[in-house]
Amino acid sequence: MKRVSDRVRSLLAALFAPSQRQTGIADLTEPRPRWNLDVLSELATSGDVGVVPRIAPALLNGNRDEALAAARTISALLAQAGPEELVSLSERMRSSWFLGDPFGDEWRRLTRRELQKWVGPGEPGILVLRLSSFHANGYVREAAVLRLALLKDGAELPYLLMRLNDWVPQVRAAALDAVVQRVRPDYVEHFVDNLALVVRLETVKRSDQGDVLPAISSLLALPSARTPMIAAMRSRSATVRRASFRFLTRNSPDDLADLLTAALSVEDPIIRLWAARRALAEVRGDALRGVLDSLGSDPSALVRREALAAWADHFPDEAFDRLMAGATDTSAANRAEARSRLRDRGVDFAQVYRAALATDRPARLASAVAGLTETGRPEDASTLLPILSHHSPRVRRAAVRGLVWLAGERYLDVAFDALKDPARSVSSAARESLKPHVQALGGPRLWSLLDPSNPEHVRECGLRLLARLPKWDAVSYLLLASAESDEPIASQAREFLRRWDARFNDTQTTPSNAQLVRLNDALAAVESALPATDIAAMRLAIRPFGSV
């Protein structure tokens, strides 16, 4: 359950009179504290179901207006809560009570006899029954389940399903009887709405649930369940989306191809991947071709890779063009898969990528540059130089990586200039490419990136590269950076210094005299800006190496 926001916390603090909030001890000479109706109403818009334990007692002890206000708020919060949040709320209702709540004891002392009056219509009474199914007292939970079983509008189902895993056998038995009575066609949509709770029951270890889960599974396999189950694959809950796919495709139904086609159109990439793999395993002939055509343009690289492998395995005579297209895929893994599948075809992939550099489509150009980086020769690096000025950051990222990978130190100056690119992503790509070459660039040059005139992301890249210098070179620059006026840079530098100190014994290199001089100069320069304990610790670290 999400953390309570500051706004909700301030609202909860205003639920009761100040004397009650400050001490948590009711003064018997004072009138009974009243619930703040305005606060109760405002909590309904918080979207935080975690506040329900604080306001549930108003359903029992509030006057008519207070009980109705609390009921409206709790109803609004429960309506927004998904099944997973209800499970968390169930646990919280049994364990979370708060100092300063004058009514918490009344809820904890609720008995099953008191539930007898909550059997008629009306929102407060129904909410008491629902929340009482979360009560710490097993007798109360059992009574709540028995009375919830009298309701037949579907809203009671999630509370009954949760109690199927109750640790008290009598509560489980009451819930089992109630759920079994509801495994019927007119309850299909209610079970679909609570699919996450059905899935949860498949993972628990209680042994006396009888045949209810197979019965629910059979219910969800009925033709009347098809439409709501397919709709569930577009649920906001990933658990529900993926569970609906598993239920729909269980036991290979006759309309499996149609179901897989529907699954391939949902936004969840995991479902599309499962659908792709299931299609490859069970669909054949023209139906498989249709599925593969859809998979080839899927946004997920994993799904497209399944399609490439399937074309090569199932339709090798038709696969060449698809594999050649895959060789220019935006995914490096997919390009490698396509080249591997075509390794015996005598294709000069470097030439394919060189020719593709003429495209004016940024995504395709970036893929061509990346492909040439993977297959080209050092002399190909020069063809990437003009591309560094391309308008697309995506293309410039690929180009700077290619220059350093293909030609090594020959184009370090160009890559260094790319660190100052206005696009943060390009600057970061240049930084990653230059990590193995920080010694060749040198500390003074990298330090120049921390100039205040440079954008924040450039300064950050410079600091990260300085931290990659050899042990005794890096520490001097990190000390100087830790006293920078730019607090984000200074804070990051201090973090790098902590890591440097923690890893001090990872290498046993001895500082040279020149390095010791620079380190002492840096310590003197920042002595007034850093805590005395940090300066003392650093001087202690270098003491064994003597003075200069």
C-alpha positions as CSV (number, residue, x, y, z in Angstrom):
1,M,0.0,0.0,0.0
2,K,1.4,3.4,-1.0
3,R,2.9,5.8,1.6
4,V,0.5,8.3,3.1
5,S,1.0,11.7,1.6
6,D,1.5,14.9,3.6
7,R,-1.9,16.1,2.6
8,V,-3.6,13.0,3.9
9,R,-1.6,13.0,7.1
10,S,-2.7,16.6,7.8
11,L,-6.3,15.7,7.1
12,L,-6.1,12.7,9.5
13,A,-4.7,15.0,12.2
14,A,-7.8,17.1,12.0
15,L,-10.3,14.2,12.4
16,F,-10.8,14.8,16.2
17,A,-10.7,17.6,18.7
18,P,-7.3,19.1,19.5
19,S,-7.1,17.6,23.0
20,Q,-7.7,14.1,21.6
21,R,-5.2,14.5,18.8
22,Q,-2.4,15.8,21.2
23,T,-2.6,13.2,24.0
24,G,-4.6,10.3,22.7
25,I,-6.3,10.1,26.1
26,A,-10.0,11.0,26.3
27,D,-10.9,13.4,29.1
28,L,-14.0,11.9,30.7
29,T,-15.2,15.4,31.7
30,E,-15.3,16.5,28.0
31,P,-18.2,15.7,25.7
32,R,-17.7,12.8,23.3
33,P,-15.4,13.9,20.4
34,R,-17.1,14.5,17.1
35,W,-16.0,13.5,13.7
36,N,-15.0,16.4,11.4
37,L,-17.5,16.0,8.5
38,D,-15.5,18.3,6.2
39,V,-12.4,16.2,6.7
40,L,-14.3,13.0,6.1
41,S,-15.6,14.4,2.8
42,E,-12.2,15.6,1.7
43,L,-10.6,12.2,2.4
44,A,-12.9,10.7,-0.3
45,T,-10.8,12.5,-2.9
46,S,-7.4,11.4,-1.5
47,G,-7.5,8.1,-3.4
48,D,-5.7,6.5,-0.4
49,V,-7.5,3.4,0.8
50,G,-5.0,3.1,3.6
51,V,-7.0,5.7,5.6
52,V,-10.0,3.4,5.9
53,P,-8.9,1.9,9.3
54,R,-8.9,5.4,10.7
55,I,-12.4,6.3,9.7
56,A,-14.1,2.9,9.9
57,P,-15.1,3.4,13.6
58,A,-17.4,6.2,12.5
59,L,-19.7,3.6,10.9
60,L,-20.3,2.2,14.4
61,N,-20.3,5.1,16.8
62,G,-21.0,8.2,14.7
63,N,-24.3,9.9,14.6
64,R,-26.4,9.6,11.4
65,D,-24.6,12.4,9.6
66,E,-21.1,11.2,10.7
67,A,-21.9,7.6,9.7
68,L,-23.2,8.6,6.3
69,A,-20.2,10.9,5.7
70,A,-17.8,8.1,6.6
71,A,-19.8,5.6,4.4
72,R,-19.6,7.9,1.4
73,T,-15.8,8.3,1.9
74,I,-15.1,4.6,2.4
75,S,-17.3,3.7,-0.6
76,A,-15.4,6.1,-2.8
77,L,-12.0,4.8,-1.6
78,L,-13.0,1.1,-2.0
79,A,-14.4,1.8,-5.5
80,Q,-10.9,3.1,-6.5
81,A,-9.0,0.2,-4.9
82,G,-7.9,-2.7,-7.0
83,P,-7.9,-6.3,-5.7
84,E,-4.3,-6.1,-4.7
85,E,-5.0,-3.0,-2.6
86,L,-7.9,-4.8,-0.9
87,V,-5.5,-7.5,0.2
88,S,-3.2,-4.9,1.7
89,L,-6.1,-3.2,3.4
90,S,-7.2,-6.5,4.9
91,E,-3.8,-6.8,6.6
92,R,-3.8,-3.2,7.7
93,M,-7.3,-3.4,9.2
94,R,-6.0,-6.1,11.6
95,S,-2.8,-4.5,12.6
96,S,-2.8,-0.7,12.1
97,W,-4.4,1.3,14.9
98,F,-3.2,4.7,16.0
99,L,-2.3,6.6,19.1
100,G,-4.7,9.5,19.4
101,D,-7.7,7.7,17.9
102,P,-10.4,7.8,20.5
103,F,-12.6,5.2,18.7
104,G,-10.1,2.6,17.8
105,D,-10.9,0.4,20.8
106,E,-14.5,0.3,19.8
107,W,-13.7,-1.3,16.5
108,R,-11.2,-3.7,18.0
109,R,-13.9,-4.8,20.6
110,L,-16.5,-5.4,17.9
111,T,-18.3,-8.8,18.5
112,R,-20.2,-11.1,16.2
113,R,-23.4,-10.4,18.1
114,E,-23.1,-6.7,17.2
115,L,-23.1,-7.6,13.5
116,Q,-26.6,-8.9,13.8
117,K,-28.0,-5.4,13.4
118,W,-26.1,-4.9,10.2
119,V,-28.3,-7.0,8.0
120,G,-30.7,-4.5,6.4
121,P,-30.1,-2.3,3.4
122,G,-28.1,0.9,3.6
123,E,-24.5,1.8,2.8
124,P,-23.1,2.0,6.4
125,G,-24.3,-1.5,7.3
126,I,-22.9,-3.1,4.1
127,L,-19.6,-1.4,4.6
128,V,-19.4,-2.6,8.2
129,L,-19.9,-6.2,6.9
130,R,-17.2,-5.8,4.3
131,L,-14.7,-4.3,6.6
132,S,-15.5,-6.7,9.4
133,S,-14.4,-9.5,7.1
134,F,-10.9,-8.0,7.7
135,H,-11.3,-8.0,11.5
136,A,-8.7,-9.5,13.8
137,N,-11.3,-11.5,15.6
138,G,-12.1,-14.8,13.8
139,Y,-15.6,-15.0,15.2
140,V,-16.3,-11.5,13.7
141,R,-14.9,-12.5,10.4
142,E,-17.0,-15.6,10.3
143,A,-20.1,-13.7,11.1
144,A,-19.3,-11.1,8.5
145,V,-18.8,-13.8,5.8
146,L,-22.1,-15.4,6.7
147,R,-23.9,-12.1,6.4
148,L,-22.1,-11.1,3.2
149,A,-23.3,-14.4,1.7
150,L,-26.8,-13.0,1.9
151,L,-25.9,-10.2,-0.6
152,K,-26.0,-11.1,-4.2
153,D,-25.0,-8.1,-6.2
154,G,-21.4,-9.1,-6.9
155,A,-19.8,-6.4,-4.7
156,E,-19.4,-9.0,-1.9
157,L,-17.3,-11.4,-4.0
158,P,-13.8,-10.0,-3.4
159,Y,-14.3,-10.1,0.3
160,L,-15.5,-13.8,0.1
161,L,-12.6,-14.7,-2.2
162,M,-10.1,-13.3,0.3
163,R,-11.5,-15.3,3.2
164,L,-11.0,-18.5,1.2
165,N,-7.4,-18.3,2.4
166,D,-8.3,-17.4,6.0
167,W,-6.3,-19.1,8.7
168,V,-9.4,-20.1,10.7
169,P,-11.0,-23.2,9.2
170,Q,-14.5,-22.1,10.1
171,V,-14.1,-18.8,8.2
172,R,-12.7,-20.7,5.2
173,A,-15.6,-23.1,5.2
174,A,-18.2,-20.3,5.3
175,A,-16.4,-18.5,2.5
176,L,-16.1,-21.7,0.5
177,D,-19.9,-22.3,0.7
178,A,-20.6,-18.7,-0.4
179,V,-18.2,-18.7,-3.3
180,V,-19.4,-22.1,-4.6
181,Q,-22.9,-20.8,-4.7
182,R,-21.7,-18.0,-6.9
183,V,-19.9,-20.1,-9.5
184,R,-22.6,-19.7,-12.1
185,P,-22.9,-17.9,-15.5
186,D,-24.6,-14.8,-14.2
187,Y,-21.5,-14.2,-11.9
188,V,-19.0,-14.4,-14.8
189,E,-18.3,-10.7,-15.0
190,H,-17.9,-10.5,-11.2
191,F,-15.2,-13.2,-11.2
192,V,-13.5,-11.5,-14.1
193,D,-13.4,-8.2,-12.2
194,N,-11.7,-10.1,-9.3
195,L,-9.3,-12.2,-11.4
196,A,-6.3,-11.0,-9.4
197,L,-7.8,-12.6,-6.3
198,V,-8.6,-15.8,-8.1
199,V,-4.9,-15.9,-9.2
200,R,-3.8,-15.2,-5.7
201,L,-5.7,-18.3,-4.5
202,E,-3.7,-20.4,-6.9
203,T,-0.5,-19.5,-5.1
204,V,-1.6,-20.0,-1.4
205,K,-1.1,-23.2,0.6
206,R,-4.5,-23.8,2.3
207,S,-5.6,-27.4,1.5
208,D,-9.4,-27.3,2.1
209,Q,-10.6,-25.2,-0.8
210,G,-12.2,-28.2,-2.5
211,D,-12.8,-28.0,-6.2
212,V,-13.7,-24.3,-6.2
213,L,-10.7,-23.2,-8.3
214,P,-11.2,-25.7,-11.1
215,A,-14.9,-24.7,-11.0
216,I,-14.0,-21.0,-11.4
217,S,-11.6,-21.9,-14.2
218,S,-14.3,-23.8,-16.0
219,L,-16.7,-20.8,-15.5
220,L,-14.2,-18.4,-17.0
221,A,-13.8,-20.7,-20.0
222,L,-17.5,-20.5,-21.0
223,P,-18.4,-18.7,-24.2
224,S,-20.2,-16.0,-22.2
225,A,-16.9,-15.2,-20.5
226,R,-15.0,-14.6,-23.7
227,T,-15.9,-10.9,-24.1
228,P,-15.2,-9.8,-20.5
229,M,-12.0,-11.9,-20.4
230,I,-10.6,-10.4,-23.6
231,A,-11.5,-7.0,-22.2
232,A,-9.5,-7.9,-19.1
233,M,-6.4,-8.2,-21.1
234,R,-6.5,-4.4,-21.3
235,S,-7.0,-3.9,-17.5
236,R,-4.9,-1.4,-15.7
237,S,-3.6,-4.2,-13.5
238,A,-0.8,-6.3,-15.0
239,T,-1.8,-9.2,-12.8
240,V,-5.3,-9.2,-14.2
241,R,-4.1,-8.7,-17.8
242,R,-1.7,-11.6,-17.7
243,A,-4.1,-13.9,-15.7
244,S,-6.8,-13.3,-18.3
245,F,-4.4,-14.4,-21.1
246,R,-3.5,-17.6,-19.2
247,F,-7.1,-18.5,-18.5
248,L,-8.2,-17.8,-22.0
249,T,-5.5,-19.9,-23.6
250,R,-5.6,-22.7,-21.1
251,N,-6.3,-26.2,-22.7
252,S,-5.9,-24.9,-26.3
253,P,-9.5,-23.7,-27.1
254,D,-10.8,-24.0,-30.6
255,D,-10.6,-20.3,-31.2
256,L,-7.0,-20.1,-30.0
257,A,-5.8,-18.3,-33.2
258,D,-8.4,-15.6,-32.7
259,L,-7.5,-15.2,-29.0
260,L,-3.8,-14.9,-29.9
261,T,-4.6,-12.3,-32.5
262,A,-6.5,-10.3,-29.9
263,A,-3.6,-10.7,-27.4
264,L,-1.2,-9.4,-29.9
265,S,-3.0,-6.1,-30.0
266,V,-2.8,-5.3,-26.3
267,E,-0.3,-2.8,-24.9
268,D,1.3,-5.2,-22.4
269,P,4.5,-6.5,-24.1
270,I,4.7,-9.6,-21.9
271,I,1.3,-10.7,-23.1
272,R,2.3,-10.1,-26.7
273,L,5.5,-12.1,-26.1
274,W,3.5,-15.0,-24.5
275,A,1.1,-14.9,-27.4
276,A,3.9,-15.0,-29.9
277,R,5.5,-18.0,-28.3
278,R,2.2,-19.8,-28.0
279,A,1.4,-19.1,-31.7
280,L,4.8,-20.4,-32.7
281,A,4.2,-23.6,-30.7
282,E,0.6,-24.3,-31.8
283,V,-0.4,-22.4,-35.0
284,R,0.7,-23.6,-38.4
285,G,0.3,-22.8,-42.1
286,D,-1.3,-19.6,-43.4
287,A,-2.6,-18.8,-39.9
288,L,1.0,-18.7,-38.6
289,R,2.0,-16.5,-41.5
290,G,-0.6,-14.0,-40.5
291,V,0.5,-14.0,-36.9
292,L,4.2,-13.6,-38.0
293,D,3.3,-10.6,-40.2
294,S,1.8,-8.9,-37.1
295,L,4.7,-9.8,-34.9
296,G,7.3,-8.4,-37.3
297,S,6.2,-4.8,-36.6
298,D,5.6,-5.2,-32.9
299,P,7.0,-2.4,-30.6
300,S,8.7,-5.0,-28.4
301,A,12.1,-6.1,-29.5
302,L,11.6,-9.5,-27.8
303,V,8.4,-10.1,-29.8
304,R,10.1,-9.2,-33.1
305,R,13.0,-11.5,-32.3
306,E,10.5,-14.4,-31.9
307,A,9.1,-13.6,-35.3
308,L,12.6,-13.6,-37.0
309,A,13.4,-17.0,-35.5
310,A,10.0,-18.4,-36.5
311,W,10.4,-17.2,-40.2
312,A,13.8,-18.9,-40.3
313,D,12.6,-22.1,-38.7
314,H,9.1,-22.5,-40.2
315,F,9.4,-20.8,-43.6
316,P,13.1,-20.8,-44.6
317,D,12.3,-20.2,-48.3
318,E,10.4,-17.1,-47.4
319,A,12.6,-15.8,-44.6
320,F,15.4,-14.0,-46.5
321,D,13.7,-10.6,-46.9
322,R,12.4,-10.7,-43.4
323,L,15.9,-11.5,-42.0
324,M,17.5,-8.8,-44.0
325,A,15.0,-6.3,-42.6
326,G,15.8,-7.7,-39.2
327,A,19.5,-6.9,-39.8
328,T,18.6,-3.2,-39.6
329,D,16.3,-3.6,-36.6
330,T,16.6,-0.9,-33.8
331,S,17.5,-3.7,-31.4
332,A,21.1,-4.9,-31.3
333,A,20.1,-8.4,-30.2
334,N,17.7,-8.6,-33.2
335,R,20.3,-7.4,-35.6
336,A,22.7,-10.1,-34.2
337,E,19.9,-12.8,-34.5
338,A,19.2,-11.9,-38.1
339,R,22.9,-11.9,-39.1
340,S,23.4,-15.3,-37.3
341,R,20.5,-16.7,-39.3
342,L,22.0,-15.4,-42.5
343,R,25.6,-16.4,-41.8
344,D,25.7,-19.0,-44.6
345,R,24.2,-16.7,-47.2
346,G,27.4,-14.8,-48.0
347,V,25.9,-11.4,-47.1
348,D,28.4,-8.5,-46.6
349,F,26.6,-6.8,-43.8
350,A,29.1,-4.0,-43.4
351,Q,28.3,-3.0,-47.0
352,V,24.6,-3.3,-46.3
353,Y,25.0,-0.9,-43.5
354,R,27.2,1.5,-45.5
355,A,24.5,1.7,-48.2
356,A,21.8,2.3,-45.5
357,L,23.6,5.4,-44.3
358,A,22.0,7.2,-47.3
359,T,18.5,7.0,-45.7
360,D,16.8,10.2,-44.5
361,R,14.8,8.3,-41.8
362,P,16.4,8.9,-38.3
363,A,15.4,5.6,-36.8
364,R,16.7,3.6,-39.8
365,L,19.9,5.7,-40.0
366,A,20.6,5.1,-36.3
367,S,20.2,1.4,-36.8
368,A,22.5,1.5,-39.9
369,V,25.2,3.4,-37.9
370,A,24.9,0.9,-35.0
371,G,25.1,-2.1,-37.5
372,L,28.2,-0.6,-39.1
373,T,29.7,-0.2,-35.6
374,E,29.1,-3.9,-35.0
375,T,30.4,-5.2,-38.4
376,G,32.6,-2.5,-39.9
377,R,36.3,-1.8,-40.0
378,P,38.4,1.1,-38.5
379,E,38.3,2.9,-41.8
380,D,34.5,3.1,-41.7
381,A,34.8,5.5,-38.8
382,S,35.4,8.4,-41.1
383,T,32.0,7.9,-42.8
384,L,30.4,8.6,-39.4
385,L,32.0,12.0,-38.9
386,P,29.3,14.0,-40.9
387,I,26.6,12.2,-39.0
388,L,27.7,13.7,-35.7
389,S,25.9,16.9,-36.8
390,H,22.6,15.2,-37.6
391,H,19.5,16.9,-36.1
392,S,18.4,13.7,-34.3
393,P,20.0,13.0,-30.9
394,R,19.3,9.3,-31.5
395,V,21.5,9.3,-34.6
396,R,24.3,11.4,-32.9
397,R,24.3,8.9,-30.0
398,A,24.9,6.0,-32.4
399,A,27.6,8.0,-34.3
400,V,29.7,8.9,-31.3
401,R,29.6,5.3,-30.1
402,G,30.6,4.1,-33.5
403,L,33.6,6.5,-33.8
404,V,35.1,5.4,-30.5
405,W,34.4,1.7,-31.1
406,L,35.7,1.5,-34.6
407,A,38.7,3.8,-34.4
408,G,39.7,3.9,-30.7
409,E,41.9,6.8,-29.8
410,R,42.0,8.3,-33.3
411,Y,38.7,10.2,-32.7
412,L,38.9,10.9,-29.0
413,D,39.0,14.6,-29.6
414,V,35.8,14.4,-31.6
415,A,34.2,12.2,-28.9
416,F,35.3,14.6,-26.2
417,D,33.6,17.5,-28.1
418,A,30.4,15.3,-28.2
419,L,30.4,15.4,-24.3
420,K,29.3,19.1,-24.8
421,D,26.3,18.1,-27.0
422,P,23.1,20.0,-26.0
423,A,21.3,16.7,-25.7
424,R,21.9,14.9,-22.4
425,S,21.6,11.5,-24.0
426,V,24.3,12.2,-26.6
427,S,26.6,13.6,-23.8
428,S,25.9,10.4,-21.8
429,A,26.7,8.2,-24.8
430,A,30.0,10.0,-25.3
431,R,30.8,9.6,-21.6
432,E,30.2,5.8,-21.7
433,S,32.3,5.4,-24.8
434,L,35.2,7.4,-23.3
435,K,35.3,5.5,-20.0
436,P,38.1,3.2,-21.2
437,H,40.1,6.2,-22.5
438,V,40.1,8.6,-19.5
439,Q,43.8,8.3,-19.0
440,A,44.4,9.3,-22.6
441,L,42.2,12.4,-22.1
442,G,43.9,13.3,-18.9
443,G,42.7,15.0,-15.7
444,P,43.2,18.6,-16.7
445,R,41.1,18.2,-19.8
446,L,38.3,16.4,-18.0
447,W,38.4,19.0,-15.3
448,S,37.7,21.7,-17.9
449,L,34.2,20.2,-18.3
450,L,33.3,21.4,-14.8
451,D,33.5,25.0,-16.0
452,P,30.4,26.8,-14.7
453,S,29.6,28.0,-18.2
454,N,28.9,24.4,-19.2
455,P,25.3,22.9,-18.9
456,E,24.6,20.8,-15.8
457,H,24.7,17.5,-17.8
458,V,28.1,18.3,-19.2
459,R,29.5,19.0,-15.8
460,E,28.1,15.8,-14.5
461,C,29.7,13.8,-17.3
462,G,33.0,15.5,-16.6
463,L,32.8,14.5,-12.9
464,R,31.9,10.9,-13.6
465,L,34.8,10.6,-16.0
466,L,37.2,12.2,-13.4
467,A,36.0,9.5,-11.0
468,R,37.2,6.9,-13.5
469,L,40.8,8.1,-13.4
470,P,43.4,6.0,-11.6
471,K,43.1,6.0,-7.8
472,W,45.6,8.7,-6.9
473,D,44.7,11.0,-9.8
474,A,41.0,10.8,-9.2
475,V,41.0,11.7,-5.5
476,S,42.6,15.2,-6.0
477,Y,39.9,16.2,-8.6
478,L,37.1,14.8,-6.5
479,L,38.3,16.8,-3.5
480,L,38.3,20.0,-5.6
481,A,34.8,19.2,-7.0
482,S,33.4,18.5,-3.6
483,A,33.9,22.2,-2.8
484,E,32.2,23.5,-5.9
485,S,29.5,26.1,-5.6
486,D,27.2,23.9,-7.7
487,E,25.7,21.9,-4.9
488,P,24.5,18.9,-7.1
489,I,28.0,18.5,-8.5
490,A,29.6,19.0,-5.0
491,S,27.2,16.4,-3.5
492,Q,28.0,13.9,-6.2
493,A,31.7,14.5,-5.7
494,R,31.4,13.8,-2.0
495,E,29.6,10.6,-2.8
496,F,32.4,9.5,-5.1
497,L,34.9,10.4,-2.3
498,R,33.0,8.1,0.1
499,R,33.2,5.3,-2.5
500,W,36.9,6.0,-3.0
501,D,37.5,5.7,0.7
502,A,35.4,2.5,1.0
503,R,37.4,0.9,-1.8
504,F,40.8,2.2,-0.6
505,N,42.3,-1.3,-0.2
506,D,40.9,-2.7,-3.4
507,T,44.2,-1.6,-5.1
508,Q,47.6,-1.3,-3.4
509,T,49.1,1.2,-5.7
510,T,51.5,3.8,-4.2
511,P,51.1,7.5,-5.1
512,S,53.9,9.2,-6.9
513,N,55.4,12.4,-5.5
514,A,53.6,14.4,-8.1
515,Q,50.3,12.8,-7.1
516,L,51.0,13.5,-3.4
517,V,51.7,17.1,-4.2
518,R,48.4,17.5,-6.1
519,L,46.5,15.7,-3.3
520,N,48.0,17.9,-0.5
521,D,47.3,21.0,-2.6
522,A,43.7,19.9,-3.1
523,L,43.3,19.2,0.7
524,A,44.6,22.7,1.5
525,A,42.3,24.3,-1.1
526,V,39.1,22.6,0.3
527,E,40.0,22.5,4.0
528,S,37.6,25.3,4.9
529,A,34.8,23.9,2.8
530,L,34.7,20.3,4.0
531,P,34.0,18.8,7.5
532,A,37.2,18.6,9.6
533,T,36.6,14.9,10.1
534,D,36.7,14.2,6.3
535,I,40.0,16.2,6.0
536,A,41.5,14.3,8.9
537,A,40.5,11.0,7.5
538,M,42.0,11.8,4.1
539,R,45.3,13.0,5.7
540,L,45.3,9.7,7.7
541,A,44.9,7.7,4.5
542,I,48.0,9.3,2.9
543,R,50.2,9.4,6.0
544,P,51.8,6.0,5.3
545,F,53.2,7.3,2.0
546,G,55.2,10.1,3.6
547,S,55.2,13.8,3.1
548,V,56.3,15.9,0.2
